[in-house]
Amino acid sequence: MKELRITAEDRNIDAVNDFIHSCLPSDCDDMFLYKIDLAVEEIFVNISHYAYQPNVGEAWISASFEDNVLTIIFKDKGKEFNPIAKADPDITLSAEERDIGGLGIFLTKKFMDSVEYEYKDNQNILTIRKAIVQA
C-alpha cells in the first residue's frame, strides 16, 4: 500500500488524483477513472473544508491495487464525522427543493463497490473500494 501525506487544502486535489492514478494500471477504462476521480475529489474536498475548520490540517491517503480491486483509505485527525451516516438526498426533488449538501457522498456510495467509515485512535477513517474495469 502506498501512502500520501498532504495538507488538506483544495489546491492539493491534483496531487491527490495524480497519486491515486499512479496506483492504477495504465489501461483503466475512462468511466472507471471518472468515478474514482469524483469520489476522491468529494472526500478530499470535504476533509479540506470541514475536518479542521477554521484551521488547516493534514490528510493521509493510502491506496493499493490487489486482485483487480482498488482500495483507497482517507484518514484525518479533524472533527469526528461519519459522512455515510447521513440520509441520502431525495433525488426525485428538483435542485431547488433539495437540502444543500450530501449529493457528493451519495454519488460516491453509488459509484464505489463499498464505502466504510470508522473513527479510531482520534482519526476519521474512510475506506472506498472499486473493482477495476480495464479497457
C-alpha positions, 0 to 999 in steps of 0.5 A: 500500500502506498501512502500520501501525506498532504495538507488538506487544502483544495489546491492539493486535489491534483496531487491527490488524483495524480497519486491515486492514478499512479496506483492504477494500471495504465489501461483503466477504462475512462468511466472507471477513472471518472468515478474514482476521480469524483469520489476522491475529489468529494472526500478530499474536498470535504476533509479540506473544508470541514475536518479542521475548520477554521484551521488547516490540517493534514490528510493521509491517503493510502491506496493499493491495487490487489486482485483487480480491486482498488482500495483507497483509505482517507484518514484525518485527525479533524472533527469526528464525522461519519459522512455515510451516516447521513440520509441520502438526498431525495433525488426525485426533488428538483435542485431547488427543493433539495437540502444543500449538501450530501449529493457528493457522498451519495454519488460516491456510495453509488459509484464505489463497490463499498464505502466504510467509515470508522473513527479510531485512535482520534482519526476519521477513517474512510475506506472506498473500494472499486473493482477495476474495469480495464479497457 
